[in-house]
Amino acid sequence: PALRRLAHDLLAHYQKGTRPVRDWRTTTNVAIDLMVYAILSVDEKNQVLTTYIWYRQHWTDEFLQWDPARFDNLTQISLPIESIWVPDILINEFVDVGKSPHVPYVYVNHYGEVQNLKPIQVMTACSLDIYSFPFDVQNCSLTFTSWLHHIRDINLSLWRQPELVKFDRSVFMNQGEWELLYILSCFQEFSVKSSDSYAEMKFYVVIRRRPLFYTVSLLLPSIFLMVMDIVGFYLPPHSGERVSFKITLLLGYSVFLIIVSDTLPATAVGTPLIGIYFVVCMALLVISLTETILIVRLVHKQDLQPHVPEWVKHLLLERATILLCIRDGKKFSQSRTQSLDISRQVENNDSTAKLTPYSCEDPRECGAVGGTRSALAFAGRTEGSAALQEVLRETTAIRQLLEKREEFRDVAREWLQVGYVLDVLLFRVYLAAVLAYSITLGILWSVWRDA
């Protein structure tokens, strides 16, 4: 009976259409508070943040006061929210009406203080910066203000101390993708074109993405493919296996980018750094394949390949081997010197053989053999001259063929040495570029994560 009498007495002559003050000059002060319960979704493409908050507000209604002694010492009552005046406090960043449960009652105490507590699913516009994805930190604001009343009519204040609001994670669900860092709050006045001012209470919700899932699913596979590309340089350059291996890696990386394209956030104003990282990795794979093709073409054995120019030998087989600390550099120069000495000895032996076609150790044997040969020569000159000429012609052709083949082998060997040194040089340049790029990205992401 006390609750019914009190509710009937309070609402019998209540006018919910006017602000509940006895003097219209009195300002209604609305204290507000919020606690973040969950981060439901972050839509980078549409720049929308969906959160679930517990919102609280209280104000003083001068027409909802009573003496507890008249109503069985009753100091607090719940009344239907549709029956009393409620301030028109809205969030400026609202972009859509969320699925918020309806709370039909408010609490009122005997001093006229009204407490309105309700959960709200908030879909707000937020400027999301995805450049440091997946180590990004987002700062989204929730601005509470009266849509109609000026600051002379409705003023806003904070229910709790700012320090208590900042680090309050008592109701936050900490098992999702996003982690709540803190909530900042500040009061400010807002005016449009020198008109009357409006009171605003801003809450800055600062959240951070947990990067473990994206590190495992995006960064590690890309790093593994790049490591395999570097290991592929240890395949012999004169074999065709390296080219097919690099082409397979490039194809695998292309398939990997197609798979992860839906995972990367997309906006119309910017590209995350990880997207640039994937593009640069693809470019490095293409450069590696191009370098491999050039080296294979350089060292491939061809019969019509010219000799290595002297300036190339000087730069690559002498200077570059010292600069790159290649242990086989001396072997390269020694092998070239030995080949030159052998060719000179062969030419000297050939000239000597042409001058002295027959040789013997004993002079007497030489004289006897010479006399015998002269007699046989005179006797069988007419019979065997044609056959001897044919044998000499065939022998000369075979010798020329062998000398030409040996010359081709020397040329191929020189180009192979040049190709090996050039491959080592390009590999170290490529490795230095990859390491510098990886260290830069690692420093950036570590700074962002520890910020």
Secondary structure, DSSP 8 states (H G I E B T S, - for coil): -HHHHHHHHHHSS--TTS-S-SSTTS-EEEEEEEEEEEEEEEETTTTEEEEEEEEEEEEE-TTS---GGGGTT--EEEEEGGGS----EEETTEEEE-------EEEEETT-EEEEEEEEEEEEE-----TTTTS-EEEEEEEEEESS--TTTEEEEESS-HHHHHT--SS--TTSSEEEEEEEEEEEEE-STT---EEEEEEEEEEEE--HHHIIIIIHHHHHHHHHHHHGGGS-TTSTHHHHHHHHHHHHHHHHHHHHTTTS---SS---HHHHHHHHHHHHHHHHHHHHHHHHHHHS--TT-----HHHIIIIIIIIHHHTT-TTHHHHHHHHHHHHHHHHHHHHHHHHHHH-S---S-HHHHHHHHHHHHHHHHHHHHHHHHHHHHHHHHHHHHHHHHHHHHHHHHHHHHHHHHHHHHHHHHHHHHHHHHHHHHHHHHHHHHHHHH-
